[in-house]
Amino acid sequence: MGALFFQSFRGMLLPIAESPHFEFVIARQAVGDGRAAWLEYKKAQHGTSDEEMVGFAHQFNLMIHQLDVDNKDMRPILLKFLDGRLVIVDGAHRAAIWAALYSSKPLPALFLSE
């Protein structure tokens, strides 16, 4: 599989390991709570209140617990470029969870090609 990228809210293509979603999952593993990275991201992206951001963090924690990487309905949609890059079209949260927790397994995704 090629390198996996997501489009940041600033429009740049970045490796999934640089996404706030990936960082949240990793931080969660390290300290049991990845809220700091997630709250910073949401505040920068959406300008939401602290209360709303805590709600977002809670929802993402639930998604992490509920994600079944073998469930075909949960597959992210990826666009495969000729140079081998894979860009997430839909499912950045799911792809980041997979990259952080299940990268030894093949990514169950729906692939589009350019």
MOPAC internal coordinates of N, CA, C and O (Angstrom, degrees):
PM7 1SCF
backbone

  N    0.0000 0     0.00 0     0.00 0    0    0    0
  C    1.4535 1     0.00 0     0.00 0    1    0    0
  C    1.5197 1   108.47 1     0.00 0    2    1    0
  O    1.2310 1   120.74 1   -36.90 1    3    2    1
  N    1.3275 1   116.19 1   143.10 1    3    2    1
  C    1.4610 1   121.33 1   178.89 1    5    3    2
  C    1.5176 1   111.34 1   -75.40 1    6    5    3
  O    1.2310 1   121.16 1    -2.03 1    7    6    5
  N    1.3188 1   115.39 1   177.97 1    7    6    5
  C    1.4595 1   121.21 1   178.87 1    9    7    6
  C    1.5261 1   109.62 1   -65.58 1   10    9    7
  O    1.2310 1   120.57 1   -40.71 1   11   10    9
  N    1.3083 1   116.52 1   139.29 1   11   10    9
  C    1.4602 1   122.90 1  -176.08 1   13   11   10
  C    1.5226 1   109.90 1   -99.59 1   14   13   11
  O    1.2310 1   120.52 1   -53.98 1   15   14   13
  N    1.3346 1   116.61 1   126.02 1   15   14   13
  C    1.4576 1   122.84 1  -177.38 1   17   15   14
  C    1.5242 1   110.87 1  -123.73 1   18   17   15
  O    1.2310 1   121.13 1   -25.42 1   19   18   17
  N    1.3264 1   115.45 1   154.58 1   19   18   17
  C    1.4667 1   121.72 1   171.53 1   21   19   18
  C    1.5163 1   106.95 1  -126.44 1   22   21   19
  O    1.2310 1   120.65 1   -21.15 1   23   22   21
  N    1.3205 1   116.37 1   158.85 1   23   22   21
  C    1.4644 1   120.76 1   177.22 1   25   23   22
  C    1.5180 1   107.81 1   -96.72 1   26   25   23
  O    1.2310 1   121.00 1   -60.89 1   27   26   25
  N    1.3349 1   115.69 1   119.11 1   27   26   25
  C    1.4575 1   120.09 1  -179.27 1   29   27   26
  C    1.5226 1   109.77 1   -70.15 1   30   29   27
  O    1.2310 1   120.90 1   -13.54 1   31   30   29
  N    1.3327 1   115.89 1   166.46 1   31   30   29
  C    1.4701 1   118.88 1  -179.84 1   33   31   30
  C    1.5177 1   111.21 1   -67.53 1   34   33   31
  O    1.2310 1   120.12 1   169.30 1   35   34   33
  N    1.3352 1   117.38 1   -10.70 1   35   34   33
  C    1.4674 1   121.34 1   174.11 1   37   35   34
  C    1.5223 1   111.52 1   -92.93 1   38   37   35
  O    1.2310 1   120.15 1  -178.40 1   39   38   37
  N    1.3488 1   117.32 1     1.60 1   39   38   37
  C    1.4502 1   122.01 1   175.82 1   41   39   38
  C    1.5168 1   115.63 1    89.11 1   42   41   39
  O    1.2310 1   119.75 1  -175.75 1   43   42   41
  N    1.3273 1   118.08 1     4.25 1   43   42   41
  C    1.4633 1   121.08 1  -179.74 1   45   43   42
  C    1.5246 1   110.25 1   -90.00 1   46   45   43
  O    1.2310 1   120.53 1   -34.19 1   47   46   45
  N    1.3407 1   116.60 1   145.81 1   47   46   45
  C    1.4570 1   120.84 1   173.42 1   49   47   46
  C    1.5179 1   108.56 1   -86.36 1   50   49   47
  O    1.2310 1   120.72 1   -56.81 1   51   50   49
  N    1.3172 1   116.23 1   123.19 1   51   50   49
  C    1.4578 1   122.16 1  -178.72 1   53   51   50
  C    1.5207 1   109.76 1  -129.38 1   54   53   51
  O    1.2310 1   120.06 1   -29.27 1   55   54   53
  N    1.3397 1   117.48 1   150.73 1   55   54   53
  C    1.4674 1   119.46 1   175.16 1   57   55   54
  C    1.5261 1   110.16 1   -59.28 1   58   57   55
  O    1.2310 1   120.77 1   -34.58 1   59   58   57
  N    1.3293 1   116.14 1   145.42 1   59   58   57
  C    1.4666 1   120.61 1  -177.53 1   61   59   58
  C    1.5286 1   110.89 1   -57.95 1   62   61   59
  O    1.2310 1   119.81 1   148.42 1   63   62   61
  N    1.3299 1   117.97 1   -31.58 1   63   62   61
  C    1.4702 1   120.88 1   179.79 1   65   63   62
  C    1.5273 1   112.33 1   -67.15 1   66   65   63
  O    1.2310 1   119.85 1   167.73 1   67   66   65
  N    1.3368 1   117.90 1   -12.27 1   67   66   65
  C    1.4669 1   121.37 1   175.96 1   69   67   66
  C    1.5241 1   111.90 1   -98.93 1   70   69   67
  O    1.2310 1   120.41 1  -175.76 1   71   70   69
  N    1.3166 1   116.82 1     4.24 1   71   70   69
  C    1.4658 1   119.53 1  -178.79 1   73   71   70
  C    1.5239 1   110.43 1   -79.27 1   74   73   71
  O    1.2310 1   120.16 1   -29.82 1   75   74   73
  N    1.3179 1   117.31 1   150.18 1   75   74   73
  C    1.4654 1   119.88 1   176.10 1   77   75   74
  C    1.5288 1   111.24 1   -64.43 1   78   77   75
  O    1.2310 1   120.35 1   153.74 1   79   78   77
  N    1.3353 1   116.93 1   -26.26 1   79   78   77
  C    1.4658 1   120.68 1   178.99 1   81   79   78
  C    1.5337 1   109.94 1   -66.24 1   82   81   79
  O    1.2310 1   120.89 1   132.62 1   83   82   81
  N    1.3359 1   115.91 1   -47.38 1   83   82   81
  C    1.4651 1   121.50 1   178.18 1   85   83   82
  C    1.5200 1   109.65 1   -61.87 1   86   85   83
  O    1.2310 1   120.65 1   133.22 1   87   86   85
  N    1.3382 1   116.36 1   -46.78 1   87   86   85
  C    1.4641 1   120.89 1  -179.65 1   89   87   86
  C    1.5248 1   111.32 1   -60.09 1   90   89   87
  O    1.2310 1   120.41 1   142.81 1   91   90   89
  N    1.3272 1   116.82 1   -37.19 1   91   90   89
  C    1.4631 1   121.07 1   178.34 1   93   91   90
  C    1.5205 1   110.32 1   -61.64 1   94   93   91
  O    1.2310 1   120.43 1   133.02 1   95   94   93
  N    1.3409 1   116.78 1   -46.98 1   95   94   93
  C    1.4692 1   121.00 1  -178.43 1   97   95   94
  C    1.5296 1   109.94 1   -63.82 1   98   97   95
  O    1.2310 1   120.18 1   135.84 1   99   98   97
  N    1.3228 1   117.25 1   -44.16 1   99   98   97
  C    1.4661 1   120.94 1   179.30 1  101   99   98
  C    1.5266 1   110.90 1   -64.26 1  102  101   99
  O    1.2310 1   120.10 1   135.21 1  103  102  101
  N    1.3306 1   117.42 1   -44.79 1  103  102  101
  C    1.4668 1   121.01 1   179.48 1  105  103  102
  C    1.5225 1   110.51 1   -62.54 1  106  105  103
  O    1.2310 1   120.72 1   142.45 1  107  106  105
  N    1.3118 1   116.23 1   -37.55 1  107  106  105
  C    1.4585 1   122.07 1   179.08 1  109  107  106
  C    1.5163 1   110.42 1   -61.42 1  110  109  107
  O    1.2310 1   120.68 1   139.09 1  111  110  109
  N    1.3223 1   116.31 1   -40.91 1  111  110  109
  C    1.4655 1   120.57 1   178.85 1  113  111  110
  C    1.5235 1   110.50 1   -67.12 1  114  113  111
  O    1.2310 1   120.54 1   139.82 1  115  114  113
  N    1.3221 1   116.58 1   -40.18 1  115  114  113
  C    1.4600 1   121.02 1  -174.84 1  117  115  114
  C    1.5265 1   112.48 1   -71.20 1  118  117  115
  O    1.2310 1   120.23 1   138.65 1  119  118  117
  N    1.3161 1   117.16 1   -41.35 1  119  118  117
  C    1.4604 1   119.99 1  -174.83 1  121  119  118
  C    1.5256 1   113.04 1  -124.31 1  122  121  119
  O    1.2310 1   120.43 1  -174.90 1  123  122  121
  N    1.3188 1   116.78 1     5.10 1  123  122  121
  C    1.4469 1   119.42 1   179.00 1  125  123  122
  C    1.5134 1   114.24 1    80.36 1  126  125  123
  O    1.2310 1   120.15 1  -179.55 1  127  126  125
  N    1.3245 1   117.33 1     0.45 1  127  126  125
  C    1.4543 1   119.87 1  -178.65 1  129  127  126
  C    1.5190 1   108.69 1  -162.37 1  130  129  127
  O    1.2310 1   120.11 1   -67.84 1  131  130  129
  N    1.3086 1   117.40 1   112.16 1  131  130  129
  C    1.4569 1   120.99 1  -178.32 1  133  131  130
  C    1.5113 1   113.23 1   -95.50 1  134  133  131
  O    1.2310 1   120.24 1  -155.87 1  135  134  133
  N    1.3112 1   117.14 1    24.13 1  135  134  133
  C    1.4620 1   119.55 1  -173.20 1  137  135  134
  C    1.5145 1   114.50 1   -59.55 1  138  137  135
  O    1.2310 1   119.58 1   142.00 1  139  138  137
  N    1.3218 1   118.41 1   -38.00 1  139  138  137
  C    1.4681 1   119.95 1  -173.82 1  141  139  138
  C    1.5290 1   111.22 1   -57.94 1  142  141  139
  O    1.2310 1   120.12 1   131.40 1  143  142  141
  N    1.3325 1   117.37 1   -48.60 1  143  142  141
  C    1.4660 1   120.67 1  -179.33 1  145  143  142
  C    1.5275 1   110.47 1   -65.03 1  146  145  143
  O    1.2310 1   120.70 1   138.18 1  147  146  145
  N    1.3063 1   116.27 1   -41.82 1  147  146  145
  C    1.4588 1   120.64 1  -178.11 1  149  147  146
  C    1.5193 1   111.34 1   -67.41 1  150  149  147
  O    1.2310 1   120.21 1   135.75 1  151  150  149
  N    1.3152 1   117.21 1   -44.25 1  151  150  149
  C    1.4623 1   120.85 1  -178.75 1  153  151  150
  C    1.5223 1   110.85 1   -64.15 1  154  153  151
  O    1.2310 1   120.63 1   139.86 1  155  154  153
  N    1.3299 1   116.40 1   -40.14 1  155  154  153
  C    1.4662 1   120.63 1   177.90 1  157  155  154
  C    1.5309 1   109.91 1   -61.08 1  158  157  155
  O    1.2310 1   120.79 1   134.83 1  159  158  157
  N    1.3107 1   116.10 1   -45.17 1  159  158  157
  C    1.4660 1   121.61 1   179.71 1  161  159  158
  C    1.5297 1   110.77 1   -61.22 1  162  161  159
  O    1.2310 1   120.41 1   129.19 1  163  162  161
  N    1.3017 1   116.83 1   -50.81 1  163  162  161
  C    1.4626 1   120.56 1  -177.91 1  165  163  162
  C    1.5252 1   111.50 1   -63.00 1  166  165  163
  O    1.2310 1   120.65 1   140.51 1  167  166  165
  N    1.3052 1   116.37 1   -39.49 1  167  166  165
  C    1.4615 1   119.55 1   179.59 1  169  167  166
  C    1.5274 1   110.05 1   -62.69 1  170  169  167
  O    1.2310 1   120.66 1   135.38 1  171  170  169
  N    1.3429 1   116.34 1   -44.62 1  171  170  169
  C    1.4668 1   120.68 1   179.94 1  173  171  170
  C    1.5213 1   111.53 1   -67.12 1  174  173  171
  O    1.2310 1   120.70 1   139.64 1  175  174  173
  N    1.3200 1   116.27 1   -40.36 1  175  174  173
  C    1.4600 1   119.79 1  -175.10 1  177  175  174
  C    1.5224 1   112.83 1   -77.78 1  178  177  175
  O    1.2310 1   120.86 1   135.35 1  179  178  177
  N    1.3099 1   115.95 1   -44.65 1  179  178  177
  C    1.4635 1   119.39 1  -170.21 1  181  179  178
  C    1.5252 1   115.02 1  -113.86 1  182  181  179
  O    1.2310 1   120.28 1   165.99 1  183  182  181
  N    1.3214 1   117.07 1   -14.01 1  183  182  181
  C    1.4573 1   119.21 1  -177.47 1  185  183  182
  C    1.5175 1   112.07 1    62.36 1  186  185  183
  O    1.2310 1   120.60 1  -145.53 1  187  186  185
  N    1.3274 1   116.45 1    34.47 1  187  186  185
  C    1.4579 1   120.58 1  -177.33 1  189  187  186
  C    1.5258 1   111.49 1   -81.14 1  190  189  187
  O    1.2310 1   121.18 1   -15.80 1  191  190  189
  N    1.3175 1   115.35 1   164.20 1  191  190  189
  C    1.4617 1   120.87 1   178.44 1  193  191  190
  C    1.5258 1   109.92 1   -72.85 1  194  193  191
  O    1.2310 1   120.88 1   -16.71 1  195  194  193
  N    1.3320 1   115.93 1   163.29 1  195  194  193
  C    1.4655 1   120.28 1   178.05 1  197  195  194
  C    1.5268 1   110.84 1   -58.40 1  198  197  195
  O    1.2310 1   120.52 1   139.24 1  199  198  197
  N    1.3133 1   116.62 1   -40.76 1  199  198  197
  C    1.4606 1   120.83 1  -179.32 1  201  199  198
  C    1.5261 1   111.09 1   -63.05 1  202  201  199
  O    1.2310 1   120.52 1   135.86 1  203  202  201
  N    1.3340 1   116.61 1   -44.14 1  203  202  201
  C    1.4651 1   120.31 1   178.06 1  205  203  202
  C    1.5267 1   110.77 1   -63.81 1  206  205  203
  O    1.2310 1   120.49 1   140.46 1  207  206  205
  N    1.3288 1   116.67 1   -39.54 1  207  206  205
  C    1.4589 1   120.03 1  -178.55 1  209  207  206
  C    1.5255 1   111.54 1   -66.70 1  210  209  207
  O    1.2310 1   119.77 1   142.35 1  211  210  209
  N    1.3127 1   118.04 1   -37.65 1  211  210  209
  C    1.4601 1   120.89 1   176.10 1  213  211  210
  C    1.5317 1   109.25 1   -63.17 1  214  213  211
  O    1.2310 1   120.50 1   142.51 1  215  214  213
  N    1.3238 1   116.64 1   -37.49 1  215  214  213
  C    1.4673 1   120.58 1   176.27 1  217  215  214
  C    1.5221 1   111.98 1   -63.59 1  218  217  215
  O    1.2310 1   120.55 1   137.61 1  219  218  217
  N    1.3457 1   116.55 1   -42.39 1  219  218  217
  C    1.4679 1   120.12 1   176.63 1  221  219  218
  C    1.5289 1   110.51 1   -59.81 1  222  221  219
  O    1.2310 1   120.50 1   134.39 1  223  222  221
  N    1.3329 1   116.65 1   -45.61 1  223  222  221
  C    1.4674 1   121.03 1  -179.70 1  225  223  222
  C    1.5235 1   110.18 1   -60.43 1  226  225  223
  O    1.2310 1   120.64 1   137.08 1  227  226  225
  N    1.3248 1   116.38 1   -42.92 1  227  226  225
  C    1.4626 1   120.41 1   178.54 1  229  227  226
  C    1.5318 1   110.86 1   -61.53 1  230  229  227
  O    1.2310 1   120.13 1   136.06 1  231  230  229
  N    1.3243 1   117.36 1   -43.94 1  231  230  229
  C    1.4657 1   121.07 1   179.62 1  233  231  230
  C    1.5268 1   111.33 1   -63.35 1  234  233  231
  O    1.2310 1   120.05 1   140.13 1  235  234  233
  N    1.3296 1   117.51 1   -39.87 1  235  234  233
  C    1.4619 1   120.42 1   179.80 1  237  235  234
  C    1.5208 1   110.42 1   -68.08 1  238  237  235
  O    1.2310 1   120.11 1   141.18 1  239  238  237
  N    1.3410 1   117.40 1   -38.82 1  239  238  237
  C    1.4621 1   120.33 1   175.04 1  241  239  238
  C    1.5284 1   110.64 1   -58.51 1  242  241  239
  O    1.2310 1   120.31 1   137.92 1  243  242  241
  N    1.3180 1   117.02 1   -42.08 1  243  242  241
  C    1.4655 1   120.38 1   177.27 1  245  243  242
  C    1.5273 1   111.19 1   -62.64 1  246  245  243
  O    1.2310 1   120.55 1   138.18 1  247  246  245
  N    1.3325 1   116.56 1   -41.82 1  247  246  245
  C    1.4577 1   120.37 1   179.15 1  249  247  246
  C    1.5309 1   110.48 1   -60.92 1  250  249  247
  O    1.2310 1   120.39 1   138.87 1  251  250  249
  N    1.3281 1   116.86 1   -41.13 1  251  250  249
  C    1.4629 1   120.89 1   179.53 1  253  251  250
  C    1.5265 1   110.02 1   -60.56 1  254  253  251
  O    1.2310 1   120.63 1   135.00 1  255  254  253
  N    1.3151 1   116.40 1   -45.00 1  255  254  253
  C    1.4659 1   120.47 1  -179.39 1  257  255  254
  C    1.5234 1   112.72 1   -68.22 1  258  257  255
  O    1.2310 1   120.19 1   148.08 1  259  258  257
  N    1.3228 1   117.25 1   -31.92 1  259  258  257
  C    1.4559 1   121.09 1  -174.01 1  261  259  258
  C    1.5220 1   114.13 1   -93.08 1  262  261  259
  O    1.2310 1   120.22 1   168.30 1  263  262  261
  N    1.3331 1   117.18 1   -11.70 1  263  262  261
  C    1.4566 1   119.77 1  -175.39 1  265  263  262
  C    1.5206 1   110.45 1   -64.64 1  266  265  263
  O    1.2310 1   121.42 1   -53.08 1  267  266  265
  N    1.2881 1   114.88 1   126.92 1  267  266  265
  C    1.4590 1   122.34 1   174.46 1  269  267  266
  C    1.5230 1   105.72 1  -114.55 1  270  269  267
  O    1.2310 1   120.09 1   -75.40 1  271  270  269
  N    1.3311 1   117.43 1   104.60 1  271  270  269
  C    1.4561 1   120.16 1  -173.86 1  273  271  270
  C    1.5198 1   112.86 1   -66.96 1  274  273  271
  O    1.2310 1   119.98 1   167.35 1  275  274  273
  N    1.3297 1   117.65 1   -12.65 1  275  274  273
  C    1.4609 1   119.97 1   178.44 1  277  275  274
  C    1.5273 1   112.26 1   -93.78 1  278  277  275
  O    1.2310 1   119.72 1   176.82 1  279  278  277
  N    1.3233 1   118.14 1    -3.18 1  279  278  277
  C    1.4544 1   122.71 1  -179.38 1  281  279  278
  C    1.5254 1   109.35 1   -80.95 1  282  281  279
  O    1.2310 1   120.35 1   -65.18 1  283  282  281
  N    1.3216 1   116.93 1   114.82 1  283  282  281
  C    1.4636 1   120.70 1  -176.17 1  285  283  282
  C    1.5248 1   112.54 1   -64.47 1  286  285  283
  O    1.2310 1   119.53 1   156.54 1  287  286  285
  N    1.3175 1   118.50 1   -23.46 1  287  286  285
  C    1.4589 1   120.86 1   177.90 1  289  287  286
  C    1.5297 1   111.83 1   -74.10 1  290  289  287
  O    1.2310 1   120.27 1   167.02 1  291  290  289
  N    1.3162 1   117.10 1   -12.98 1  291  290  289
  C    1.4653 1   121.76 1  -178.26 1  293  291  290
  C    1.5287 1   112.06 1   -99.88 1  294  293  291
  O    1.2310 1   119.72 1  -175.62 1  295  294  293
  N    1.3285 1   118.13 1     4.38 1  295  294  293
  C    1.4615 1   120.62 1  -175.49 1  297  295  294
  C    1.5222 1   112.04 1   -67.13 1  298  297  295
  O    1.2310 1   120.48 1   -46.94 1  299  298  297
  N    1.3418 1   116.69 1   133.06 1  299  298  297
  C    1.4599 1   118.43 1   171.07 1  301  299  298
  C    1.5281 1   109.68 1   -71.65 1  302  301  299
  O    1.2310 1   120.51 1   -21.63 1  303  302  301
  N    1.3174 1   116.64 1   158.37 1  303  302  301
  C    1.4628 1   122.16 1   177.31 1  305  303  302
  C    1.5232 1   107.13 1  -104.06 1  306  305  303
  O    1.2310 1   120.82 1   -54.19 1  307  306  305
  N    1.3336 1   116.03 1   125.81 1  307  306  305
  C    1.4601 1   121.64 1  -177.08 1  309  307  306
  C    1.5191 1   110.06 1  -120.75 1  310  309  307
  O    1.2310 1   121.01 1   -36.58 1  311  310  309
  N    1.3099 1   115.68 1   143.42 1  311  310  309
  C    1.4562 1   122.47 1   174.49 1  313  311  310
  C    1.5205 1   106.99 1  -103.34 1  314  313  311
  O    1.2310 1   120.55 1   -57.57 1  315  314  313
  N    1.3426 1   116.56 1   122.43 1  315  314  313
  C    1.4591 1   121.16 1  -179.07 1  317  315  314
  C    1.5190 1   109.51 1   -98.24 1  318  317  315
  O    1.2310 1   121.27 1   -60.00 1  319  318  317
  N    1.3452 1   115.18 1   120.00 1  319  318  317
  C    1.4574 1   120.88 1   178.03 1  321  319  318
  C    1.5217 1   109.76 1   -87.70 1  322  321  319
  O    1.2310 1   120.64 1   -20.84 1  323  322  321
  N    1.3191 1   116.39 1   159.16 1  323  322  321
  C    1.4619 1   121.41 1  -178.75 1  325  323  322
  C    1.5238 1   112.10 1   -59.98 1  326  325  323
  O    1.2310 1   120.14 1   151.36 1  327  326  325
  N    1.3426 1   117.34 1   -28.64 1  327  326  325
  C    1.4700 1   120.18 1  -179.73 1  329  327  326
  C    1.5268 1   112.64 1   -80.89 1  330  329  327
  O    1.2310 1   120.31 1  -176.52 1  331  330  329
  N    1.3381 1   117.01 1     3.48 1  331  330  329
  C    1.4593 1   121.28 1   176.85 1  333  331  330
  C    1.5113 1   115.30 1    96.97 1  334  333  331
  O    1.2310 1   119.81 1   167.96 1  335  334  333
  N    1.3384 1   117.96 1   -12.04 1  335  334  333
  C    1.4616 1   119.75 1   178.49 1  337  335  334
  C    1.5223 1   110.17 1   -66.35 1  338  337  335
  O    1.2310 1   121.19 1   -36.68 1  339  338  337
  N    1.2970 1   115.33 1   143.32 1  339  338  337
  C    1.4573 1   122.38 1   173.81 1  341  339  338
  C    1.5190 1   107.12 1  -115.16 1  342  341  339
  O    1.2310 1   120.45 1   -56.55 1  343  342  341
  N    1.3346 1   116.74 1   123.45 1  343  342  341
  C    1.4599 1   121.31 1  -179.14 1  345  343  342
  C    1.5246 1   108.50 1  -114.32 1  346  345  343
  O    1.2310 1   120.97 1   -49.92 1  347  346  345
  N    1.3104 1   115.74 1   130.08 1  347  346  345
  C    1.4581 1   121.41 1  -178.94 1  349  347  346
  C    1.5192 1   109.17 1   -72.58 1  350  349  347
  O    1.2310 1   120.93 1   -57.21 1  351  350  349
  N    1.3238 1   115.83 1   122.79 1  351  350  349
  C    1.4589 1   122.24 1   176.73 1  353  351  350
  C    1.5309 1   108.82 1   -93.41 1  354  353  351
  O    1.2310 1   120.88 1   141.11 1  355  354  353
  N    1.3203 1   115.92 1   -38.89 1  355  354  353
  C    1.4583 1   122.08 1   178.69 1  357  355  354
  C    1.5236 1   107.63 1  -148.65 1  358  357  355
  O    1.2310 1   120.41 1   -44.44 1  359  358  357
  N    1.3134 1   116.82 1   135.56 1  359  358  357
  C    1.4579 1   120.11 1   175.61 1  361  359  358
  C    1.5187 1   114.99 1   104.04 1  362  361  359
  O    1.2310 1   119.86 1  -146.22 1  363  362  361
  N    1.3371 1   117.88 1    33.78 1  363  362  361
  C    1.4692 1   120.22 1  -179.53 1  365  363  362
  C    1.5283 1   111.79 1   -59.90 1  366  365  363
  O    1.2310 1   120.20 1   140.81 1  367  366  365
  N    1.3223 1   117.22 1   -39.19 1  367  366  365
  C    1.4662 1   119.96 1   179.30 1  369  367  366
  C    1.5201 1   110.26 1   -63.11 1  370  369  367
  O    1.2310 1   120.60 1   132.02 1  371  370  369
  N    1.3395 1   116.46 1   -47.98 1  371  370  369
  C    1.4637 1   120.74 1  -178.50 1  373  371  370
  C    1.5198 1   111.48 1   -64.30 1  374  373  371
  O    1.2310 1   120.31 1   138.52 1  375  374  373
  N    1.3428 1   117.01 1   -41.48 1  375  374  373
  C    1.4612 1   120.49 1   179.41 1  377  375  374
  C    1.5304 1   110.99 1   -65.48 1  378  377  375
  O    1.2310 1   120.19 1   141.87 1  379  378  377
  N    1.3225 1   117.25 1   -38.13 1  379  378  377
  C    1.4630 1   120.94 1   178.89 1  381  379  378
  C    1.5216 1   111.05 1   -66.82 1  382  381  379
  O    1.2310 1   120.47 1   139.82 1  383  382  381
  N    1.3221 1   116.71 1   -40.18 1  383  382  381
  C    1.4695 1   120.34 1   177.39 1  385  383  382
  C    1.5248 1   109.14 1   -62.04 1  386  385  383
  O    1.2310 1   120.64 1   133.74 1  387  386  385
  N    1.3333 1   116.37 1   -46.26 1  387  386  385
  C    1.4671 1   120.48 1   178.26 1  389  387  386
  C    1.5243 1   110.25 1   -59.10 1  390  389  387
  O    1.2310 1   119.86 1   132.34 1  391  390  389
  N    1.3343 1   117.88 1   -47.66 1  391  390  389
  C    1.4618 1   121.84 1  -177.07 1  393  391  390
  C    1.5320 1   111.35 1   -61.82 1  394  393  391
  O    1.2310 1   120.52 1   143.39 1  395  394  393
  N    1.3156 1   116.61 1   -36.61 1  395  394  393
  C    1.4607 1   120.66 1  -177.85 1  397  395  394
  C    1.5277 1   112.89 1   -80.36 1  398  397  395
  O    1.2310 1   120.26 1   145.21 1  399  398  397
  N    1.3261 1   117.11 1   -34.79 1  399  398  397
  C    1.4692 1   119.59 1  -171.92 1  401  399  398
  C    1.5265 1   115.49 1  -112.84 1  402  401  399
  O    1.2310 1   120.07 1   153.12 1  403  402  401
  N    1.3231 1   117.47 1   -26.88 1  403  402  401
  C    1.4646 1   119.81 1  -170.54 1  405  403  402
  C    1.5230 1   113.33 1  -128.25 1  406  405  403
  O    1.2310 1   119.15 1  -156.24 1  407  406  405
  N    1.3125 1   119.22 1    23.76 1  407  406  405
  C    1.4628 1   120.42 1  -172.18 1  409  407  406
  C    1.5241 1   113.80 1   -64.31 1  410  409  407
  O    1.2310 1   119.68 1   167.55 1  411  410  409
  N    1.3259 1   118.22 1   -12.45 1  411  410  409
  C    1.4632 1   119.65 1   175.51 1  413  411  410
  C    1.5355 1   111.14 1   -75.40 1  414  413  411
  O    1.2310 1   120.53 1   164.83 1  415  414  413
  N    1.3262 1   116.59 1   -15.17 1  415  414  413
  C    1.4674 1   121.66 1   176.89 1  417  415  414
  C    1.5301 1   108.95 1   -97.61 1  418  417  415
  O    1.2310 1   119.79 1   -28.92 1  419  418  417
  N    1.3295 1   118.01 1   151.08 1  419  418  417
  C    1.4701 1   119.18 1   174.16 1  421  419  418
  C    1.5319 1   109.82 1   -62.27 1  422  421  419
  O    1.2310 1   120.59 1   -39.35 1  423  422  421
  N    1.3114 1   116.48 1   140.65 1  423  422  421
  C    1.4661 1   120.92 1   178.44 1  425  423  422
  C    1.5189 1   109.37 1   -69.04 1  426  425  423
  O    1.2310 1   120.16 1   -62.10 1  427  426  425
  N    1.3381 1   117.30 1   117.90 1  427  426  425
  C    1.4635 1   119.60 1   176.81 1  429  427  426
  C    1.5145 1   109.05 1   -78.76 1  430  429  427
  O    1.2310 1   120.49 1   -81.89 1  431  430  429
  N    1.3179 1   116.66 1    98.11 1  431  430  429
  C    1.4701 1   120.84 1  -175.31 1  433  431  430
  C    1.5088 1   110.33 1  -134.72 1  434  433  431
  O    1.2310 1   121.72 1   -18.40 1  435  434  433
  N    1.3033 1   114.31 1   161.60 1  435  434  433
  C    1.4622 1   122.62 1   170.88 1  437  435  434
  C    1.5184 1   105.40 1   -96.08 1  438  437  435
  O    1.2310 1   120.17 1   -57.91 1  439  438  437
  N    1.3259 1   117.27 1   122.09 1  439  438  437
  C    1.4625 1   121.41 1  -175.30 1  441  439  438
  C    1.5230 1   111.51 1  -103.68 1  442  441  439
  O    1.2310 1   121.15 1   -48.95 1  443  442  441
  N    1.3112 1   115.41 1   131.05 1  443  442  441
  C    1.4540 1   123.77 1   171.02 1  445  443  442
  C    1.5159 1   106.31 1  -109.11 1  446  445  443
  O    1.2310 1   119.47 1   -23.90 1  447  446  445
  N    1.3179 1   118.61 1   156.10 1  447  446  445
  C    1.4618 1   118.51 1   176.78 1  449  447  446
  C    1.5216 1   109.51 1  -128.48 1  450  449  447
  O    1.2310 1   121.85 1   -26.05 1  451  450  449
  N    1.3458 1   114.07 1   153.95 1  451  450  449
  C    1.4620 1   118.97 1  -176.97 1  453  451  450
  C    1.5075 1   110.25 1   -76.76 1  454  453  451
  O    1.2310 1   120.10 1   180.00 1  455  454  453

